[in-house]
Amino acid sequence: MTDGQNTCRLETLVKMDERGQIVLPKELRRRFGVEPGGRIAICSCECNGEVSCLVLMRANRLDPMVHGLLGPVMHEVV
């Protein structure tokens, strides 16, 4: 999917181990800007009641987005 400068592409395939853990390849972690100990938010998308997509997002990018979405609502409530 391409929209101007925004792109969505398959980055890599990873294998889940027996404990349910995956490893993000070093190059992807570098491009993603996440360091050891960094926090990543996982968002899911459902289609017909079944999770069809997982999205990884740096947790520090999530805060402004949530604040932007919920901030106006909270001002109306308070």
Protein Blocks (a to p, Z undefined) as FASTA:
>chain_A
ZZhjaccddfbdcdddfkopacddfklmmmnopaehiacddddddeehiafbdcdddfkl
mmmmmmmmmmmmmmmmZZ
